[in-house]
Amino acid sequence: MQAQKSPLFPDMPPWLVWIVAIYFVGFRLGGYAVLDNNEGLYAEISREMLHSGEWAQWIIPHLNGLSYMEKPPLLYWLTAMFFGLFGEAEWVVRLVPALSCLGCVGLILWFSKQVNREAAGKFAAIVFVSGLGVTAMARTLMFDMLLTVFLTGAVMHAYLFLEHRQKNLLYRSMAMLAFALLAKGFVSLILFSAILGTYMLISASSIGEFFKNLALWFNWRGLLVFFMISAPWHIAAMMTEPIFAWFYFINEHILRFLGKREPHDYYAGAWWYYIPRVIIFLFPWSLFLPGLLFSKGQVVLQDRKLHLFLFMAWLMPVLFFSSSSAKANYYLVAVMPMAAMQLAFMVESKIKSVSWRLLTPGIVLVAFYSIAIWWLLTASHEGMKGLLIDGIEASSYALRSVIALLVAALVSMIVAFRVKRVGVFAYLLLPVLSLPMLLQTLVALDDFNSARSTISVLQKDDVASDVYLFHVFEQQSSVPFYLKKPVRIVESHSSDLFWGNKLHKNNIVIDDAEFMTLTAARKISLLVVKQDLDEFKQKNYYNQFKQIAQIGNTSVFSN
């Protein structure tokens, strides 16, 4: 049944939806340096994979010259392929998550058409792609957006299979689930099972119907599709690296969930950790929630099963992530396509006329930006001193940006109230304006977020041939990517290199004694992050070095 269209919910043409989506994932995609920590890690793994010349490194990935088995390889394979096709520029680094985000947009449009909510589906696609957290994840090389596109496709096809009993939908669901497994491991199977199992149990009219629906998933052809895609890499990895089975299945999945994984390098938050983050990920559209939650309108009867499915599709992953000992902001992106659709479908169903519900986002934003302006005018901003954004002081840039967003919020409210053919889409003005402001800020922080400038200085001064890191790797993970080779680490404290160093003898991680021997024989550049400076100054070899540069939080020393 086609839902009755709201007069405040215009039907946006598909080509305009795609233009908006491409803007949010593509605008200045390569405009800032490869980020340290996760993005630097995964970019370097993909680069080493491409240039290794060894088939084994396509099975067991390597990070900074050491084995790295924490995640499955699909992200690395695709990124390495794009490196081979287009080079190793920053925009190519982020091509997989960007295309995965666009894939989610396509799935939202397709699924909404299948369930006769095409107009709301276009709004859902806009809500998804322009949400603050989603936009950030679409522009950062990480596993989660790749997982999201395949998991979303799998559960969408699964829902339609249960509704229509078409075997091709089952096979597609199993294929996408297999790729989700290769994207981020067994969490994909857990989330898929939790979503579909809970939905089938609640929607079934009897226990007998539940088990009848459950039996449909044991179709041998569907299982064959799943295992033909997912099994070969797992088998090859176990044959290539003897410890892989324990490390990958037990340490990385079971022990991580229980909070007993070695090394313990992840954050464990409170049970409510994800509640405010759900709001942030779909900001500003999540500000419609107060008006929807207190609305008296009822969901159309024929859509109740659909809303139950969408509700389970984002609630069950959030509950799973909340129960895990390992928590991270970026996990949430996996639920955003379904959350965006449910939000959009509810807006279409419940906001039928100009009222406070339509104006709620604007009212909240005007209040928020007004408070932000007051704070910027009255606070001291010591942390911003010395930082220039687009050629002006950071505090002045922030004030101008917030004033512009305040004006945009007021304009959005007026347009939403007065121009019915624009309606709720008026609030798109805010993320459209916010994106270039945030990206310009990110560019200004390049020296603090990436090693690109550091390596550029070393190469310019011809002292980049022997670069060493002191203690930490993750906070300088883009160093080997920009050097185009692995780097040695003195007395490593790295969690990501822990197992690679422990399992196989190598010359990447060295101790103080070996480092002192090397400093006597060659010219060395040593990178020390701010937090380790005091410890470095206590070393016996400290007096052999002099500081030649300070870039962001990194001090560069040379002997």
N, C-alpha and C positions, 0 to 999 in steps of 0.2 A: 504493500500500500504506500503510495506517495504521500508524504507528510504535507499538510497544508502550509503553504509558504507564508512566512511573516512579511508584512509590508515593509518592515525595517530590515529585511534580510534579502537583499537583491541577489540575483543570479549572476555571478561574475563569469565572464567568458573564459574558457580554459586557457587560451593563449596568454591572458593576463596573469592567471595563476602561475603559469610557468615562468613568465618574466619576473614576477615577484620572487619566486623560488630561486631562480638563477642569480638574482641580485643578492639574496641573503647568503648563498653559499659561495658565490663566485667573486663578489666585489673585493678587490685587493687581496685575493686568496694568497698570493705570494708576497704581499706587501710588508711582511715582518719576518724576522729570522726564525729558523727552527728552534723551538723552545727546549730548554733543558728539562730534565726529568723524563717523563714518558715519551714525548714526541721525539726527543733526541735519541732515546734508546731504540725505538722502533724504526726510525729512519736509518740509523746505523746498521741495525740487523739486516734490513732490506738491501742496503748498499753492499755490505759484506757478502750477502747471499749472491747478489748479481755478479760480483767480481771474484768470487771464490775459485771458480773453475773446477769445483768438486761437487759431484751430485749429492754427497753426504751432507753438505751444508744446506741443501734444499730440503733435507729430511730432518736433521737436527740443526736448527738455526744457531748462529754464533753472534755473540755481542762482544765487541772489542777484542776479538780473537779467541773468546772462550765460549764453550757450549752454553746454550741458553734454552732450557726446555719448559719454561713456565707456561707458555701459551701455544696453542696450535698454530699452523703456519700460513693460513689463508691470507691474512693481512700482509704478511711479508712477501708471499708469492705475488700478489697483485701489485704491491708497491714496487717490488723489484722489476716486474714486467713494465710498469710505467716508467721507471728509471731507464730501462733499456730503450724504450720508445721515444721518450721526450727529454731525457737528461735528468739531472739531480737538482733542479731548481726548487725553491721553496713551494711554489704552487703545485709542483708534481708530488712533493712529499704529502700534500693534503688532498690529493685527488681521490683516493679511495673513500675517505669519510665524506667528502663533498658529493661524490656520485652516489654513495649509499644514502645520503640524506635525500637527494633527488629521487632515488628509488623508492623511499618511503612516501614521498609526495605522490608519486605515480600509483603506489599501492592504495593510498587513501582515496584518491580519485576513482580508481577502479572498483574498490570494495564498496564505496558509497553508491556508485551506480548500480552495483549488483543488488543492493538492499533498498533501492529506490529512494535514496536520500542524496541525489546528485548535487543539488544546490548547497546543502549543508556540508557535503563533502568538500566542496571548493573552499568554503570557509574553514573547515577543519585543516585542510592542507596549508592554508595561510597561517592559521593559529600555530600549527606544528613548526613550520619552517622559520617563522619569525619570532618564536619564543626565545627568550634570552639564553637559556641553557642549551637548547637545541642548536641555535646558531653557533654557539661556542664549540660544541662538540663536532659540528659539521666542518669546522675549520681547524681541527687538531687531529694529528695522526694518532689514533688510539683504536682499540678493538671494538668499542661499544657501539659505534654507529654502524659498523659492518654487521655485528650481531643483530642490531635492531632491524635492519632491512630484511634479513632472512628470517628472524623469529616472527616479525610482523607478518610477512608473507605466509609463513607456515600456519600461524593461528587463524589468519583470515581464510585461507583455503580450507582449513579444518572446520571452521564454522559453516562455511557454505556446503562442504561435503555432508555434514550432519543434517543440513536443511534439505539438500537436493539429492543426496545419495549417488552422485556422479563419481565414478571411479577415477576419472582423470583429475578431479580435485584432490582426491586422496593421494595420488601419486605425486602431484605437484607439492602438496603439503609435506610429504616425506622427503622429497628432494630438497626443499628449502630448509627443513629441519636438519638435514645432513650438512648442508653448507653452514648453518648456524653453529653446529657442533665444531666444524673446522674453523669457525671464526673466533669462538671463545670458550670452547670446551663444554663440559657436561652441565654447566649451568643452563644451557639452552634446553636440554632435555628435562631438567627439573622444572623450569618455568613453563615449558609447553605442557607438561603433564599436570602441573598445578592448575593452570588456566583451564585446560579442556576437561580435566577430571572434575573440578569443582563446578564448572558450568553444566556438564552432563548430569551430575548428581542433583543439583538444585532444580534444573529444568525438567528432569524426568518426572513423569506422573506416577511412577512406581519403581521399586528396586529392580524389578524384572526389565523394565525399559532401560534403566541405567546400564545393566550388564549386557543387554542386547546392543546398545550403542557402543559400549566399551569393546565388545568383540569385533566390531567393524575395523578397529585399528590393528588387528592381527592378520590382516590380509597379506598373504605371502608375497604378492607382487609389490605391494607398498613397502614391506620390510626389505625386499630385495633391492629396491631403488635406494632406500636409506643406506643399507650396508655397502652397496657397490660404490657409493660416493664417499662414505665416511670411513670405512674400514681400511682401505689400502695404506693411508698415511700412518695410522696407528700401528699396523702390523710392521711396516717398514721401519718406524721409529724404534720399536721394541727389538728388532733384529739389528739395528745400527748401534744402539746404545743400551747395554745390558741393564742399567739402573733406571731406564726410562719408565718402565711399568710402575715401580714403586713411587718414583718421584712425581710423575704426572697424575696418576690416578689417586694415590693416597695423600702425598704431601701437598700437592697443589689444589686438590679438590676437597677431600674429606677433612684433612687437618686444617686447611684454611678456614673452612666453615666453622670448625670447632674452636678456632683461635689458637691452635697448637702447631701451626706450620712453622718450619724452620727455613730461613730466619723470619722472625716476627717483624715485618717491615710495613705493616698496614695499620690503619686507624680503626679503633673500636669505639664507636659512639653510643649514645644512649638510645633507648628504644624509639624515641620520637625524632631521631636524627633526620629522617627523610621528610617529615611533615612540612617544615618550612621550605625545603628544597623543591618539593613538588610545585609550590606556588612560584618559586623563582624560575624554574625551568620553563614554564609557560607564560611568564610575565611579558606583556601586561594583560594578556587575555584571561589569566586566572583571576583577575579582579572582577570578572563577571560572576564569580561563584557566590558572593553574598546575595546578589539579586536572585540567583537561581535557587539557592537553598531555601530561601524564605518565600519563594513563589508558591501560589496556591494552584497553579496549573498542573494538570495531570498529563503524564506521558501517554501517547496514543496506545490503546490496548495492543494493537498488532505489533508495536515496537517494543513491547516489554521484554521479550526474549532477546532481542538485539541489545537493548540496554543492559540486560543481565550479563550478556557475553562481554560487552565492552567494559562493564564494571569489574568483572572477574579478570579481564585481560590486563588491567593496570593494578588492581588491588592485590592480587595474589603475588606478583613479583615484588611489590612494595613490602608486603608482609614477610616474604622470604628474605629480602635484603635486610629488613629490620631485625629479623631473628638471628642473622649471621653475626659472628664476632668481627668479621672484616667488613668495614663500611667505607664507601667512597662516593663523592658527589656524582661522578660520571656514570655510575650504575643505573641511575634513574632514566637515562635517555631511552632505555629499552621499553619503557612503558608509555612514552610520550605520544606515539601515533594513536594508540587507543584512547588515551586520556584526552587528546585533542579532538578526536571524533566524538566522544561522549559529550564533551563540553559544547562543541558546535551543534550537535543534534539537540541538546537541551536548550541552547540559545534559540534555535529555530522554533522549537516547540512551545517555549514558555514566554519569550519576549515578543509579544504581538503588537504592542503599541508604545508610543513615547511615554516613558515613566521613569521613576527613579532607578529602576533596574537597568535601563539602557544607559543612564548617566553615571552609574556607580563607578566604573573604571576611571572616568574623568574626574569625578569628585575626589576619589582616593589619590589619584596622581597629582592633582592640583595641591592637595594638602601636603603630600610627600615632598614635592618639589619646593613648595614654600618653606617648609622646615629646612630642607637642604640649603636653600639660599640664605636663610637666617644663620645657619651654622657656618657657611662659607664666609659670611660677612663678619662674624664675631669671633671665630676660632683663630688660633695662632698659626696653624698649618706648618709646624716645624718640619714635619716629614716631607713636605713638598718643596722645601727651599732648595734652590739650585737646579731643579728639574724644569726643563723647557719642553712644552708640547706645542708643536706647530709654530715654534719661534717665540712663544710667550710663556710667562711664568705659569706653572701648573695650577696654582690656586686661581689665577685669573681665567685660565682656560676652563677650569671646572665650573667657575661661576657663570661664565658666558654660556657654557653648554647647558647648565641646569636652567638658566633663564629661557633659553631657546626651547627646551623641553616643556617648561611651564606654559609658554605661549602655545606650543603644539598641543598640549593637553586641553587648553581652553578652546582652541580651534576645533579639535576633534569632538569635544562635547557639543559645540554649536552645530557642526556639520551633521553629527549623528542625530541631533534633535530636529534640525530644520530640513535636511535633504534626505528624503526617504530612499531615493535611488542609490544612495551611498550607505546609509544605515550604519550597522556595526563595523563595517570596513573602515569607517573614519578613523578608528583607533590604530590602523596600520601606519598612520603618519608617525607615530612615536617610535616604533622600532626602525622604521626607514631612516629617520634622522639620527637615532642613537648609534646605528652601526658605524658610520664613518667617524663619529666622535670616539667611540671605543677603540676602533682600529688605530686612530691617530695616537691615542694614549699608549696602545701596545707598542707602536713603532718607537715612541719616545723612551720606552722601557727596555728596548732591545739589549742594551749593555747589561742590564740586570737579569734578563730572562734567557739569554743565549750567549754562546761563546763566539759568535760570528765576528764581532768586532775585535775580540781578543786574538783570534787566529789571523785576522787581517793585519793587525799590528805586528805580530810575530813574522808573518810572511814578508811584510814590507821591510822589516829590519833584518831579514835573512837569518832569523834565529828559530825557525820553526822546524828544523830538521829533527831535533831530539826534544820533544815536548813530554813532560812528565806531569802527573797529577799527584797532589799530596792528600792522602787519605780518602777523599770522597770522589765518587764517579758520577752519581746520579745528578748532582747539582751542576755538573759540567759535561753532561752526556752528549751535548752537541759538538764537543771538541773533536772526537774522531771523525764525525761526519764532515766537518769543514776541513779537517786535515787530510781527509781521504785515506786514513789508515788508523789502525788501533794505536793506543797510547799506553805507556807503562804507568803503573800506579804504585806509589811508595806507601807501604804499610796500609793496605786497603781496608777501608771500613764499609765497602760497598755491599749492599744486600743483593743486588741484581747479579753481581759477579761472584757471589759466595760459592754457589755450587759448581760453577764452571772452573773456578780456581781449586776447589776441593777435590774434584773428580779426576782431573788430569794435570800432570806436570806441565808447567808453562813458564814463559819468561815475561809475562804481562804483569803479574803481581810480584813485587820485590820488597825485600826488607831494608832496613836502614843500612846494614852492613854492605849489602850489594850496591845500594845507591851511592854510598860513600866511595866505593871502588870505581864506579862509573864516573862520578864527578871529577876524579883525578885524571881520567883518560880522555874526556871529551867535553865539548861545550853543551850545556843543558839549559833548557828553559823549564822552570817549575811553576805550576799554577797552584795558588793557595787561596782557598775561599776565606772570607772574613772570619767565620766561626773557628777556623783552625790556625789562625795567625799566631796566637799565643803559644800553642803547642809547637808550631814550627820553630819559633824563636828559641825554644829550649833544646833543639836538636844540636848535636855536635857539629853538623855540617852547615849550620845557619850562617856562620861568619864567612863561609866561602861564597855566599851569594849576595847580590845587591838587587834591590828592587828597581826594575826598569819601566814599570807601568802599573797603573791602577785603573781597571776598567770595570765599572759596576761594583760588584762585591768580590771581584777576583783581583788578587795581587800577582803580578808577574815578576818572577825572580830569575836571574841568570848568573852563572858563575864565570 
